[in-house]
Amino acid sequence: MSELFVFGLGFSAQGYVSRHGAGYQRITATRRQLRDAATDTATPRLTLHAFDGSATTTPDPAIAAALSRASHLLVSARPDQAGDPTLRHFGDLIAGATGLTHIVYLSTVGVYGDHQGAVIEEDAELRPGSARNRARVTVEQQWLELGRATGKSVHVLRLAGIYGPGRNQLVKIRDGVAHRLIRAGQVFNRIHVDDIAAAIDAAFNRAQVEQRVWNVTDSEPCAPQLPVEYAAELLGVAPPPAIAFEDAELTPMARSFWSGNKRVSNRRMREELGVTLAYPSYREGLSALAAAGEGR
């Protein structure tokens, strides 16, 4: 059986491990900091190591040992100011690992920047409007080049806004932190964590050796206030008051997020990668979460 290594066991990567981890003989993963023992040992066959990617910190030698055994690599760790911490510390090992055949790198649709609401696919011009998204573009290319140079399959998954259990508009309304911002013409895509897991699994199971980029998004980009209003309806409460975008108090990071206006197509993910979305729009996703008790 195969072995999986995960750099950055966050929300999306944990979602994949929870849903598809049984297919691996062994799973090793990193977090920037380890949590309590009960949380970090909840998944069978999972071994966790601390790794913050710092240039001044020597990684645990056990990370390299586990990485050298892995057949599949999932990279969810974000770039830092110096680039990709995974490639910085382990790029040579990954390139030379003969048993490592499949790599999935989780990126973001933020690399496209602003397309003024146009429908775009994977070959659209990249117009990253922030330093962190420019870094993503660079790192994407580094991973794809590693695949081309070594004959490994490398799939870059560009994720839309992520939601799922514990991380959704139902919970935000319950906690009193939901906002209903209105901006004419603004649209966003989103993606349920279960559908991210399905896309990762499909990429890992591609038979051919290739280096590809895939948009991992829902099928219905929409105005950002609509999921908030729908969540409120599901909970039987009034939605938060509408706030004009121009009047909103936003952090610089949040404001940069709103600067990208585009309708990201998932056609290739559905037709070529073979992913059937469990939650093709926010309505299916939020309805299932509400039925499971989210926001109550």
RODO-2510 file (C-alpha; in nm, 4 decimals, decimal comma):
residues 296
     n   res          X          Y          Z
     1     m     0,0000     0,0000     0,0000
     2     s     0,1018     0,3636    -0,0493
     3     e     0,2247     0,6160     0,2057
     4     l     0,1145     0,9798     0,2277
     5     f     0,3126     1,2769     0,3515
     6     v     0,1349     1,6066     0,4204
     7     f     0,3072     1,9409     0,4680
     8     g     0,0640     2,1633     0,6578
     9     l    -0,2204     1,9603     0,8102
    10     g    -0,4732     2,2418     0,8095
    11     f    -0,8452     2,2511     0,7354
    12     s    -0,8314     2,1282     0,3745
    13     a    -0,5553     1,8710     0,4215
    14     q    -0,7208     1,7334     0,7351
    15     g    -1,0426     1,7041     0,5370
    16     y    -0,8651     1,4887     0,2800
    17     v    -0,6986     1,2699     0,5436
    18     s    -1,0278     1,2209     0,7290
    19     r    -1,2116     1,1132     0,4136
    20     h    -0,9437     0,9228     0,2210
    21     g    -0,6728     0,8393     0,4724
    22     a    -0,7861     0,4767     0,4980
    23     g    -0,6356     0,4179     0,1548
    24     y    -0,2808     0,4660     0,2869
    25     q    -0,0720     0,2265     0,4885
    26     r     0,0876     0,5148     0,6751
    27     i     0,0356     0,8922     0,6943
    28     t     0,2894     1,1456     0,8166
    29     a     0,2087     1,5148     0,8423
    30     t     0,3435     1,8418     0,9752
    31     r     0,1904     2,1336     1,1595
    32     r     0,3569     2,4586     1,2525
    33     q     0,2858     2,3707     1,6145
    34     l     0,1535     2,0485     1,7602
    35     r    -0,1726     2,0687     1,9510
    36     d    -0,2878     1,8576     2,2418
    37     a    -0,2130     1,4865     2,2214
    38     a    -0,5772     1,3800     2,1944
    39     t    -0,6380     1,6013     1,8912
    40     d    -0,3157     1,5128     1,7170
    41     t    -0,3583     1,1365     1,7520
    42     a    -0,7251     1,1159     1,6538
    43     t    -0,6556     0,9778     1,3035
    44     p    -0,5313     0,6164     1,2873
    45     r    -0,1893     0,5600     1,1274
    46     l    -0,1128     0,9343     1,1439
    47     t     0,2212     1,0556     1,2780
    48     l     0,2633     1,4299     1,3329
    49     h     0,5777     1,6431     1,3447
    50     a     0,6243     2,0128     1,4158
    51     f     0,7636     2,2098     1,1206
    52     d     0,7361     2,5872     1,0904
    53     g     0,9548     2,6246     0,7821
    54     s     1,1840     2,8742     0,9511
    55     a     1,5255     2,9183     0,7949
    56     t     1,6747     2,9291     1,1446
    57     t     1,5172     2,6033     1,2640
    58     t     1,6575     2,2611     1,1785
    59     p     1,3704     2,0265     1,0877
    60     d     1,3241     1,7053     1,2791
    61     p     1,5275     1,4313     1,0981
    62     a     1,2206     1,2072     1,1223
    63     i     1,0500     1,4312     0,8643
    64     a     1,3126     1,3519     0,6002
    65     a     1,2994     0,9825     0,6851
    66     a     0,9205     0,9683     0,6419
    67     l     0,9305     1,1832     0,3291
    68     s     1,1822     0,9483     0,1685
    69     r     0,9322     0,6606     0,2103
    70     a     0,6273     0,8473     0,0776
    71     s     0,4582     0,7649    -0,2498
    72     h     0,2166     1,0607    -0,2342
    73     l     0,2854     1,4174    -0,1194
    74     l     0,0202     1,6774    -0,0350
    75     v     0,1560     2,0294     0,0143
    76     s    -0,0785     2,2686     0,1936
    77     a     0,1834     2,4861     0,3639
    78     r     0,1729     2,8484     0,2472
    79     p     0,4724     3,0410     0,1120
    80     d     0,6511     3,2759     0,3475
    81     q     0,8541     3,5883     0,2699
    82     a     1,1465     3,3758     0,1554
    83     g     0,9439     3,1466    -0,0727
    84     d     0,8177     2,7932    -0,0258
    85     p     0,9348     2,6396     0,3047
    86     t     0,8820     2,2847     0,1789
    87     l     1,1021     2,3338    -0,1263
    88     r     1,3556     2,5349     0,0733
    89     h     1,4163     2,2558     0,3234
    90     f     1,3249     1,9426     0,1290
    91     g     1,3272     2,0241    -0,2436
    92     d     1,6352     1,8127    -0,3230
    93     l     1,5042     1,5181    -0,1230
    94     i     1,1647     1,5366    -0,2943
    95     a     1,3234     1,5592    -0,6384
    96     g     1,5433     1,2571    -0,5708
    97     a     1,2860     1,0380    -0,3960
    98     t     1,2381     0,7515    -0,6427
    99     g     0,9285     0,6142    -0,4703
   100     l     0,7502     0,9506    -0,4665
   101     t     0,5336     0,9583    -0,7775
   102     h     0,2391     1,1918    -0,7051
   103     i     0,2428     1,5469    -0,5701
   104     v    -0,0560     1,7768    -0,5106
   105     y     0,0048     2,1421    -0,4261
   106     l    -0,2853     2,3456    -0,2857
   107     s    -0,2890     2,6998    -0,4221
   108     t    -0,5589     2,9645    -0,4578
   109     v    -0,7735     3,1270    -0,7272
   110     g    -0,6267     3,4510    -0,5905
   111     v    -0,3413     3,4081    -0,8393
   112     y    -0,5793     3,5238    -1,1155
   113     g    -0,6294     3,8653    -0,9582
   114     d    -0,9024     4,0844    -1,1009
   115     h    -1,0829     3,9981    -1,4268
   116     q    -1,3748     4,2393    -1,3780
   117     g    -1,6300     3,9629    -1,3379
   118     a    -1,5347     3,7680    -1,6516
   119     v    -1,5549     3,3877    -1,6715
   120     i    -1,2032     3,2430    -1,6638
   121     e    -1,0433     2,9007    -1,6942
   122     e    -0,6980     2,7697    -1,6021
   123     d    -0,5246     2,9364    -1,8955
   124     a    -0,6434     3,2872    -1,7997
   125     e    -0,3831     3,5570    -1,7473
   126     l    -0,2445     3,5644    -1,3941
   127     r    -0,2771     3,9126    -1,2436
   128     p    -0,1895     3,8673    -0,8762
   129     g    -0,2585     4,1918    -0,6930
   130     s    -0,0816     4,1173    -0,3659
   131     a     0,2625     4,0033    -0,2577
   132     r     0,1254     3,6789    -0,1147
   133     n    -0,0472     3,5897    -0,4435
   134     r     0,2614     3,6816    -0,6450
   135     a     0,4501     3,4397    -0,4217
   136     r     0,1885     3,1743    -0,4978
   137     v     0,2452     3,2157    -0,8711
   138     t     0,6196     3,1668    -0,8267
   139     v     0,5767     2,8607    -0,6060
   140     e     0,3225     2,7021    -0,8409
   141     q     0,5770     2,7241    -1,1214
   142     q     0,8510     2,5784    -0,9026
   143     w     0,6419     2,2720    -0,8237
   144     l     0,5380     2,2228    -1,1862
   145     e     0,9000     2,2537    -1,2967
   146     l     1,0076     1,9990    -1,0352
   147     g     0,7568     1,7591    -1,1859
   148     r     0,8777     1,8185    -1,5395
   149     a     1,2424     1,7793    -1,4385
   150     t     1,1927     1,4597    -1,2378
   151     g     0,9082     1,2826    -1,4159
   152     k     0,6726     1,3075    -1,1192
   153     s     0,3043     1,3893    -1,1503
   154     v     0,2415     1,7353    -1,0037
   155     h    -0,1081     1,8783    -0,9784
   156     v    -0,1692     2,2360    -0,8669
   157     l    -0,5200     2,2825    -0,7279
   158     r    -0,6362     2,6445    -0,7221
   159     l    -0,8942     2,6593    -0,4455
   160     a    -1,1789     2,9078    -0,4123
   161     g    -1,3074     3,0347    -0,0753
   162     i    -1,3168     2,7327     0,1552
   163     y    -1,6038     2,6415     0,3862
   164     g    -1,7202     2,3334     0,5738
   165     p    -1,7957     2,2065     0,9247
   166     g    -1,7151     2,4722     1,1840
   167     r    -1,6136     2,7185     0,9146
   168     n    -1,9200     2,8639     0,7433
   169     q    -2,1760     3,1426     0,7440
   170     l    -2,4102     2,9503     0,9745
   171     v    -2,1491     2,9509     1,2487
   172     k    -2,0638     3,3159     1,1856
   173     i    -2,4278     3,4189     1,2197
   174     r    -2,4596     3,2211     1,5427
   175     d    -2,1445     3,3845     1,6787
   176     g    -2,2513     3,7326     1,5710
   177     v    -1,9532     3,7882     1,3399
   178     a    -2,1211     3,7544     0,9989
   179     h    -2,1192     4,0572     0,7690
   180     r    -2,3390     4,1285     0,4697
   181     l    -2,1300     4,3522     0,2482
   182     i    -2,2815     4,4824    -0,0735
   183     r    -2,0727     4,5773    -0,3743
   184     a    -2,2331     4,6125    -0,7160
   185     g    -2,1107     4,3510    -0,9642
   186     q    -1,8888     4,1652    -0,7142
   187     v    -1,8895     3,7850    -0,7325
   188     f    -1,6961     3,5102    -0,5567
   189     n    -1,6579     3,1360    -0,5941
   190     r    -1,6399     2,9054    -0,2946
   191     i    -1,5760     2,5338    -0,2373
   192     h    -1,6808     2,2862     0,0327
   193     v    -1,3978     2,1020     0,2072
   194     d    -1,5508     1,7660     0,1056
   195     d    -1,5253     1,8652    -0,2609
   196     i    -1,1629     1,9704    -0,2094
   197     a    -1,0960     1,6225    -0,0721
   198     a    -1,2578     1,4694    -0,3801
   199     a    -1,0408     1,6817    -0,6103
   200     i    -0,7207     1,5887    -0,4245
   201     d    -0,8131     1,2214    -0,4459
   202     a    -0,8883     1,2488    -0,8175
   203     a    -0,5527     1,4187    -0,8813
   204     f    -0,3661     1,1512    -0,6857
   205     n    -0,5416     0,8800    -0,8848
   206     r    -0,4630     1,0140    -1,2327
   207     a    -0,2861     0,7284    -1,4129
   208     q    -0,0724     0,9336    -1,6496
   209     v     0,2407     1,1245    -1,5538
   210     e     0,1596     1,4927    -1,6004
   211     q     0,1908     1,8410    -1,4562
   212     r    -0,1461     2,0158    -1,4521
   213     v    -0,3328     2,3067    -1,2972
   214     w    -0,6966     2,2717    -1,1936
   215     n    -0,9552     2,5188    -1,0667
   216     v    -1,1307     2,3686    -0,7644
   217     t    -1,4445     2,5774    -0,7206
   218     d    -1,8195     2,5442    -0,7030
   219     s    -2,0402     2,5837    -1,0083
   220     e    -2,2160     2,9043    -0,9081
   221     p    -2,0083     3,2172    -0,8482
   222     c    -2,2384     3,4704    -0,6873
   223     a    -2,2681     3,7965    -0,4967
   224     p    -2,1072     3,7598    -0,1517
   225     q    -2,4208     3,8576     0,0408
   226     l    -2,6268     3,5684    -0,0978
   227     p    -2,4728     3,2865     0,1134
   228     v    -2,5112     3,5043     0,4241
   229     e    -2,8783     3,5645     0,3497
   230     y    -2,9371     3,1959     0,2745
   231     a    -2,7670     3,0893     0,5985
   232     a    -2,9865     3,3278     0,7949
   233     e    -3,2947     3,1831     0,6246
   234     l    -3,1870     2,8295     0,7188
   235     l    -3,1467     2,9371     1,0803
   236     g    -3,4754     3,1259     1,0834
   237     v    -3,3164     3,4556     1,1822
   238     a    -3,2829     3,7979     1,0248
   239     p    -2,9642     3,8454     0,8214
   240     p    -2,7042     4,0937     0,9404
   241     p    -2,7629     4,4511     0,8272
   242     a    -2,6440     4,5366     0,4784
   243     i    -2,3247     4,7414     0,4647
   244     a    -2,1967     4,9130     0,1522
   245     f    -1,8474     4,7924     0,0694
   246     e    -1,7251     5,1507     0,0600
   247     d    -1,8343     5,1995     0,4228
   248     a    -1,6937     4,8723     0,5566
   249     e    -1,3975     4,8645     0,7921
   250     l    -1,1730     4,5973     0,6435
   251     t    -0,8174     4,4872     0,7065
   252     p    -0,5716     4,5376     0,4181
   253     m    -0,5765     4,1604     0,3566
   254     a    -0,9557     4,1485     0,3412
   255     r    -0,9677     4,4497     0,1114
   256     s    -0,7165     4,2876    -0,1244
   257     f    -0,9383     3,9774    -0,1335
   258     w    -1,2283     4,1896    -0,2551
   259     s    -1,0126     4,3447    -0,5273
   260     g    -1,0325     4,0221    -0,7314
   261     n    -1,3638     3,9991    -0,9203
   262     k    -1,4014     3,6939    -1,1440
   263     r    -1,6168     3,3928    -1,2229
   264     v    -1,3822     3,0948    -1,2012
   265     s    -1,4892     2,8005    -1,4174
   266     n    -1,4617     2,4437    -1,2859
   267     r    -1,5357     2,2847    -1,6247
   268     r    -1,1997     2,1131    -1,6576
   269     m    -1,2142     1,9773    -1,3033
   270     r    -1,5533     1,8208    -1,3779
   271     e    -1,4957     1,7040    -1,7339
   272     e    -1,1263     1,6106    -1,7324
   273     l    -1,0385     1,5414    -1,3687
   274     g    -1,3707     1,3633    -1,3244
   275     v    -1,4835     1,5326    -1,0025
   276     t    -1,8564     1,5304    -0,9335
   277     l    -1,9286     1,8009    -0,6795
   278     a    -2,1294     1,6997    -0,3763
   279     y    -2,2076     2,0696    -0,3221
   280     p    -2,2214     2,2505    -0,6579
   281     s    -2,3442     2,5722    -0,4939
   282     y    -2,3579     2,7337    -0,1522
   283     r    -2,7214     2,6241    -0,1195
   284     e    -2,6447     2,2507    -0,1147
   285     g    -2,3433     2,3021     0,1080
   286     l    -2,5107     2,5241     0,3662
   287     s    -2,8270     2,3129     0,3672
   288     a    -2,6260     1,9985     0,4498
   289     l    -2,4329     2,1809     0,7210
   290     a    -2,7514     2,3166     0,8734
   291     a    -2,9052     1,9667     0,8704
   292     a    -2,5987     1,8460     1,0624
   293     g    -2,6626     2,1085     1,3311
   294     e    -2,4157     2,3780     1,2279
   295     g    -2,5038     2,7209     1,3640
   296     r    -2,7381     2,5914     1,6355
***
